[in-house]
Amino acid sequence: MKAEYINAFYVATRDVFSCMLDIDTQRGELGLVEDMITGREANVIIGMTGDLTGSVLYSFPDKMALDMVKIMSGMEMDKLDSFVTSALGELANIISGNAVTNLEKHRISCQIVPPQIIIGQNKSISMAAEKALLLPLKTEIGEFEINISIKETK
Protein backbone atom coordinates (compact mmCIF):
# COMPACT_ATOMS: atom_id res chain seq x y z
CA MET A 1 0.00 0.00 0.00
CA LYS A 2 1.42 3.35 -1.01
CA ALA A 3 2.45 5.89 1.62
CA GLU A 4 0.20 8.60 0.15
CA TYR A 5 -2.86 6.41 0.83
CA ILE A 6 -1.98 6.02 4.49
CA ASN A 7 -0.88 9.63 4.90
CA ALA A 8 -4.17 10.85 3.41
CA PHE A 9 -6.06 9.14 6.25
CA TYR A 10 -3.57 10.07 8.96
CA VAL A 11 -3.52 13.76 7.99
CA ALA A 12 -7.31 13.86 7.68
CA THR A 13 -7.72 12.24 11.11
CA ARG A 14 -5.17 14.55 12.72
CA ASP A 15 -6.80 17.64 11.21
CA VAL A 16 -10.39 16.65 12.07
CA PHE A 17 -9.48 15.74 15.65
CA SER A 18 -7.63 19.05 16.03
CA CYS A 19 -10.40 21.17 14.49
CA MET A 20 -13.54 19.45 15.82
CA LEU A 21 -12.33 18.08 19.15
CA ASP A 22 -9.29 20.26 19.95
CA ILE A 23 -7.31 17.05 20.48
CA ASP A 24 -3.85 16.19 19.19
CA THR A 25 -3.23 12.75 17.71
CA GLN A 26 0.03 10.86 17.62
CA ARG A 27 0.65 8.06 15.19
CA GLY A 28 1.77 4.70 16.51
CA GLU A 29 3.71 2.01 14.68
CA LEU A 30 2.06 0.82 11.48
CA GLY A 31 1.31 -2.87 11.13
CA LEU A 32 -0.23 -5.37 8.73
CA VAL A 33 -3.17 -7.55 9.68
CA GLU A 34 -4.53 -10.61 7.91
CA ASP A 35 -8.14 -10.02 8.87
CA MET A 36 -10.02 -6.80 9.52
CA ILE A 37 -11.51 -7.35 12.97
CA THR A 38 -13.18 -4.78 15.18
CA GLY A 39 -10.63 -4.14 17.90
CA ARG A 40 -12.71 -1.90 20.13
CA GLU A 41 -16.34 -1.51 21.18
CA ALA A 42 -17.41 1.33 18.81
CA ASN A 43 -16.61 0.77 15.14
CA VAL A 44 -17.40 2.62 11.93
CA ILE A 45 -16.78 1.22 8.45
CA ILE A 46 -16.56 3.50 5.44
CA GLY A 47 -16.48 1.93 1.99
CA MET A 48 -14.50 3.42 -0.89
CA THR A 49 -15.05 3.25 -4.63
CA GLY A 50 -13.27 4.75 -7.63
CA ASP A 51 -9.52 4.55 -8.30
CA LEU A 52 -9.21 2.85 -4.91
CA THR A 53 -11.75 0.37 -3.64
CA GLY A 54 -12.16 -1.22 -0.24
CA SER A 55 -13.01 -0.31 3.33
CA VAL A 56 -11.67 1.76 6.18
CA LEU A 57 -12.51 0.70 9.74
CA TYR A 58 -12.35 3.24 12.58
CA SER A 59 -12.31 1.42 15.91
CA PHE A 60 -12.76 3.30 19.21
CA PRO A 61 -12.95 2.16 22.85
CA ASP A 62 -16.39 2.89 24.29
CA LYS A 63 -15.13 5.45 26.83
CA MET A 64 -13.24 7.37 24.15
CA ALA A 65 -16.31 7.33 21.89
CA LEU A 66 -18.44 8.73 24.72
CA ASP A 67 -15.82 11.40 25.49
CA MET A 68 -15.63 12.45 21.83
CA VAL A 69 -19.39 12.83 21.57
CA LYS A 70 -19.42 14.81 24.83
CA ILE A 71 -16.85 17.21 23.36
CA MET A 72 -18.81 17.50 20.10
CA SER A 73 -22.27 17.90 21.63
CA GLY A 74 -21.64 19.24 25.13
CA MET A 75 -23.84 16.44 26.51
CA GLU A 76 -22.77 13.77 28.97
CA MET A 77 -23.31 10.34 27.41
CA ASP A 78 -23.26 7.04 29.30
CA LYS A 79 -23.87 4.39 26.62
CA LEU A 80 -23.30 3.70 22.94
CA ASP A 81 -26.82 4.62 21.87
CA SER A 82 -28.12 5.77 18.49
CA PHE A 83 -27.11 9.40 19.14
CA VAL A 84 -23.53 8.40 19.95
CA THR A 85 -23.21 6.00 17.03
CA SER A 86 -24.67 8.59 14.65
CA ALA A 87 -22.11 11.16 15.83
CA LEU A 88 -19.27 8.62 15.42
CA GLY A 89 -20.50 7.79 11.94
CA GLU A 90 -20.49 11.46 11.02
CA LEU A 91 -16.99 11.95 12.44
CA ALA A 92 -15.68 9.00 10.41
CA ASN A 93 -17.52 10.34 7.37
CA ILE A 94 -15.82 13.73 7.73
CA ILE A 95 -12.38 12.14 8.19
CA SER A 96 -12.89 9.88 5.18
CA GLY A 97 -14.17 12.76 3.05
CA ASN A 98 -11.09 14.79 3.93
CA ALA A 99 -8.86 11.78 3.15
CA VAL A 100 -10.49 11.49 -0.30
CA THR A 101 -9.81 15.21 -0.82
CA ASN A 102 -6.17 14.60 0.19
CA LEU A 103 -5.96 11.74 -2.32
CA GLU A 104 -7.22 14.05 -5.08
CA LYS A 105 -3.93 15.97 -4.68
CA HIS A 106 -2.23 12.80 -5.99
CA ARG A 107 -4.72 12.52 -8.87
CA ILE A 108 -6.53 9.65 -7.18
CA SER A 109 -10.29 9.94 -7.60
CA CYS A 110 -12.44 8.18 -4.98
CA GLN A 111 -15.85 8.37 -3.43
CA ILE A 112 -17.00 7.19 -0.02
CA VAL A 113 -20.19 5.37 0.84
CA PRO A 114 -22.34 6.02 3.93
CA PRO A 115 -20.93 4.70 7.21
CA GLN A 116 -21.91 1.41 8.80
CA ILE A 117 -21.74 1.17 12.58
CA ILE A 118 -20.74 -2.01 14.39
CA ILE A 119 -20.92 -2.22 18.17
CA GLY A 120 -18.73 -4.87 19.78
CA GLN A 121 -15.26 -6.31 19.58
CA ASN A 122 -13.84 -9.21 17.56
CA LYS A 123 -16.28 -9.07 14.65
CA SER A 124 -14.64 -10.04 11.36
CA ILE A 125 -15.16 -7.91 8.27
CA SER A 126 -14.47 -9.02 4.70
CA MET A 127 -11.76 -7.04 2.93
CA ALA A 128 -11.08 -5.95 -0.64
CA ALA A 129 -7.33 -6.46 -0.24
CA GLU A 130 -5.51 -9.52 1.07
CA LYS A 131 -4.20 -7.59 4.07
CA ALA A 132 -5.13 -4.42 5.88
CA LEU A 133 -2.82 -1.79 7.23
CA LEU A 134 -3.30 -1.05 10.92
CA LEU A 135 -2.77 2.59 11.86
CA PRO A 136 -2.84 3.00 15.66
CA LEU A 137 -3.40 6.51 17.01
CA LYS A 138 -3.02 7.95 20.50
CA THR A 139 -4.79 10.93 22.02
CA GLU A 140 -5.19 12.38 25.48
CA ILE A 141 -8.63 10.72 25.78
CA GLY A 142 -7.64 7.29 24.52
CA GLU A 143 -6.12 5.14 21.82
CA PHE A 144 -7.91 4.00 18.68
CA GLU A 145 -7.17 2.24 15.42
CA ILE A 146 -7.80 2.75 11.76
CA ASN A 147 -7.68 -0.37 9.56
CA ILE A 148 -7.20 0.49 5.90
CA SER A 149 -8.06 -2.22 3.39
CA ILE A 150 -7.95 -0.67 -0.07
CA LYS A 151 -6.59 -1.64 -3.46
CA GLU A 152 -6.07 0.13 -6.75
CA THR A 153 -8.62 -0.42 -9.48
CA LYS A 154 -6.76 1.24 -12.34
FITIPA-595419 format. One line per field, with one value per residue (C-alpha): x, y, z; residue in three letters; residue number from 1. Coordinates in nm, 2 decimals, decimal comma, padded with zeros to 4 digits, always signed. Layout:
BEGIN
X <- X_...
Y <- Y_...
Z <- Z_...
code <- ALA_...
pos <- NUM_...
//
This chain:
BEGIN
X <- +00,00_+00,14_+00,25_+00,02_-00,29_-00,20_-00,09_-00,42_-00,61_-00,36_-00,35_-00,73_-00,77_-00,52_-00,68_-01,04_-00,95_-00,76_-01,04_-01,35_-01,23_-00,93_-00,73_-00,38_-00,32_+00,00_+00,07_+00,18_+00,37_+00,21_+00,13_-00,02_-00,32_-00,45_-00,81_-01,00_-01,15_-01,32_-01,06_-01,27_-01,63_-01,74_-01,66_-01,74_-01,68_-01,66_-01,65_-01,45_-01,51_-01,33_-00,95_-00,92_-01,18_-01,22_-01,30_-01,17_-01,25_-01,24_-01,23_-01,28_-01,29_-01,64_-01,51_-01,32_-01,63_-01,84_-01,58_-01,56_-01,94_-01,94_-01,68_-01,88_-02,23_-02,16_-02,38_-02,28_-02,33_-02,33_-02,39_-02,33_-02,68_-02,81_-02,71_-02,35_-02,32_-02,47_-02,21_-01,93_-02,05_-02,05_-01,70_-01,57_-01,75_-01,58_-01,24_-01,29_-01,42_-01,11_-00,89_-01,05_-00,98_-00,62_-00,60_-00,72_-00,39_-00,22_-00,47_-00,65_-01,03_-01,24_-01,59_-01,70_-02,02_-02,23_-02,09_-02,19_-02,17_-02,07_-02,09_-01,87_-01,53_-01,38_-01,63_-01,46_-01,52_-01,45_-01,18_-01,11_-00,73_-00,55_-00,42_-00,51_-00,28_-00,33_-00,28_-00,28_-00,34_-00,30_-00,48_-00,52_-00,86_-00,76_-00,61_-00,79_-00,72_-00,78_-00,77_-00,72_-00,81_-00,79_-00,66_-00,61_-00,86_-00,68
Y <- +00,00_+00,34_+00,59_+00,86_+00,64_+00,60_+00,96_+01,09_+00,91_+01,01_+01,38_+01,39_+01,22_+01,45_+01,76_+01,67_+01,57_+01,90_+02,12_+01,95_+01,81_+02,03_+01,70_+01,62_+01,27_+01,09_+00,81_+00,47_+00,20_+00,08_-00,29_-00,54_-00,75_-01,06_-01,00_-00,68_-00,74_-00,48_-00,41_-00,19_-00,15_+00,13_+00,08_+00,26_+00,12_+00,35_+00,19_+00,34_+00,33_+00,47_+00,46_+00,29_+00,04_-00,12_-00,03_+00,18_+00,07_+00,32_+00,14_+00,33_+00,22_+00,29_+00,54_+00,74_+00,73_+00,87_+01,14_+01,25_+01,28_+01,48_+01,72_+01,75_+01,79_+01,92_+01,64_+01,38_+01,03_+00,70_+00,44_+00,37_+00,46_+00,58_+00,94_+00,84_+00,60_+00,86_+01,12_+00,86_+00,78_+01,15_+01,20_+00,90_+01,03_+01,37_+01,21_+00,99_+01,28_+01,48_+01,18_+01,15_+01,52_+01,46_+01,17_+01,40_+01,60_+01,28_+01,25_+00,97_+00,99_+00,82_+00,84_+00,72_+00,54_+00,60_+00,47_+00,14_+00,12_-00,20_-00,22_-00,49_-00,63_-00,92_-00,91_-01,00_-00,79_-00,90_-00,70_-00,60_-00,65_-00,95_-00,76_-00,44_-00,18_-00,11_+00,26_+00,30_+00,65_+00,79_+01,09_+01,24_+01,07_+00,73_+00,51_+00,40_+00,22_+00,27_-00,04_+00,05_-00,22_-00,07_-00,16_+00,01_-00,04_+00,12
Z <- +00,00_-00,10_+00,16_+00,02_+00,08_+00,45_+00,49_+00,34_+00,62_+00,90_+00,80_+00,77_+01,11_+01,27_+01,12_+01,21_+01,57_+01,60_+01,45_+01,58_+01,92_+02,00_+02,05_+01,92_+01,77_+01,76_+01,52_+01,65_+01,47_+01,15_+01,11_+00,87_+00,97_+00,79_+00,89_+00,95_+01,30_+01,52_+01,79_+02,01_+02,12_+01,88_+01,51_+01,19_+00,85_+00,54_+00,20_-00,09_-00,46_-00,76_-00,83_-00,49_-00,36_-00,02_+00,33_+00,62_+00,97_+01,26_+01,59_+01,92_+02,29_+02,43_+02,68_+02,41_+02,19_+02,47_+02,55_+02,18_+02,16_+02,48_+02,34_+02,01_+02,16_+02,51_+02,65_+02,90_+02,74_+02,93_+02,66_+02,29_+02,19_+01,85_+01,91_+01,99_+01,70_+01,47_+01,58_+01,54_+01,19_+01,10_+01,24_+01,04_+00,74_+00,77_+00,82_+00,52_+00,31_+00,39_+00,31_-00,03_-00,08_+00,02_-00,23_-00,51_-00,47_-00,60_-00,89_-00,72_-00,76_-00,50_-00,34_+00,00_+00,08_+00,39_+00,72_+00,88_+01,26_+01,44_+01,82_+01,98_+01,96_+01,76_+01,47_+01,14_+00,83_+00,47_+00,29_-00,06_-00,02_+00,11_+00,41_+00,59_+00,72_+01,09_+01,19_+01,57_+01,70_+02,05_+02,20_+02,55_+02,58_+02,45_+02,18_+01,87_+01,54_+01,18_+00,96_+00,59_+00,34_-00,01_-00,35_-00,67_-00,95_-01,23
code <- MET_LYS_ALA_GLU_TYR_ILE_ASN_ALA_PHE_TYR_VAL_ALA_THR_ARG_ASP_VAL_PHE_SER_CYS_MET_LEU_ASP_ILE_ASP_THR_GLN_ARG_GLY_GLU_LEU_GLY_LEU_VAL_GLU_ASP_MET_ILE_THR_GLY_ARG_GLU_ALA_ASN_VAL_ILE_ILE_GLY_MET_THR_GLY_ASP_LEU_THR_GLY_SER_VAL_LEU_TYR_SER_PHE_PRO_ASP_LYS_MET_ALA_LEU_ASP_MET_VAL_LYS_ILE_MET_SER_GLY_MET_GLU_MET_ASP_LYS_LEU_ASP_SER_PHE_VAL_THR_SER_ALA_LEU_GLY_GLU_LEU_ALA_ASN_ILE_ILE_SER_GLY_ASN_ALA_VAL_THR_ASN_LEU_GLU_LYS_HIS_ARG_ILE_SER_CYS_GLN_ILE_VAL_PRO_PRO_GLN_ILE_ILE_ILE_GLY_GLN_ASN_LYS_SER_ILE_SER_MET_ALA_ALA_GLU_LYS_ALA_LEU_LEU_LEU_PRO_LEU_LYS_THR_GLU_ILE_GLY_GLU_PHE_GLU_ILE_ASN_ILE_SER_ILE_LYS_GLU_THR_LYS
pos <- 1_2_3_4_5_6_7_8_9_10_11_12_13_14_15_16_17_18_19_20_21_22_23_24_25_26_27_28_29_30_31_32_33_34_35_36_37_38_39_40_41_42_43_44_45_46_47_48_49_50_51_52_53_54_55_56_57_58_59_60_61_62_63_64_65_66_67_68_69_70_71_72_73_74_75_76_77_78_79_80_81_82_83_84_85_86_87_88_89_90_91_92_93_94_95_96_97_98_99_100_101_102_103_104_105_106_107_108_109_110_111_112_113_114_115_116_117_118_119_120_121_122_123_124_125_126_127_128_129_130_131_132_133_134_135_136_137_138_139_140_141_142_143_144_145_146_147_148_149_150_151_152_153_154
//
